[in-house]
Amino acid sequence: MDFADILKQWENRKPPKPGSANNTPKLEDADKTHEKRVNPIDQWLRINGTIDKDALSDGEESDAVENRRRLRQKKPDAVIDIHGHTRDEAYQALEQFFHTAHERDLEKILVIHGKGNHSQGEAVLKNTVREFIEHCPFAGESGQSSPSGSGATWVILKK
């Protein structure tokens, strides 16, 4: 059998009549074709629903901003005064103070270091406190205490 014979058979073949048993899909096949057309993502979404992550993140951001504002306005939970300490004594006192504050789950502390009026050159303790805060794993945001001016630094502790 060559290609010409196959082509003649194909052309002589009659199309089935509409509505004949061979042409009509069975009810079972119709259900299966409908099932196949359902997008699995749509089906999963219908079952599990969706979550608006943008709304959640906006809510979390507003909570974080509100918490930060609250902590900035809050009075310190503990205060340490390192006036008159040497640089090394102050550093040791700060290590112990921050560790204790972190263990007690304090949120905000105040370090009184003085303005450095009696130091020759720069304020030694102020710079020591700043350096300590930069390297301390418990220290978060910090700033100058307004009632005390530049002689004290507040620190919000990390959880």
Phi, psi and omega in degrees: 000127179251182184297324181297320179294318179296320180295320179297317179299320181294316181290327180282345180292133181266138176292147179293149180288144177300138178085001179286165185297327181285332186269336184276127178289143178285159181299320179297318179294324179296319178295320181292322179292326177294319178297324181291333183280347180286125179289127182297329178293317178297319179297316179298318180296323178296323182284313189263341181076182180234159177238131178277096183293329179296319179294321178295315182293325176296319178294319179294321179295317181293325176295318180294319179295317179295320179295318179297317179298318180297316181293324179295323183276343183291145173287150181297145177282333181209153182228141173233137179246117182250022174305140174080356178278152170282172180301314181293318178297317180297317181297316178295318179296320179294318178302312181294316182297313181295320179297314179296317180297320179294318178298325181275004179058038176286151183263321185220137179228163179234132177247116177266115183242349182085166183274345180086024180296330184265002179273149175274124182084235183278164176285109186293311185291324178299315178292325178297316179297315180300314179297319180297315181298321180297329184258350183282127180289342181272340187279131175252235180291147178215163179191174180279136178283122185294319180294327182269355182071220183273008182268003180213150180230129175265151181222130172267125184275145176281152179282000000 
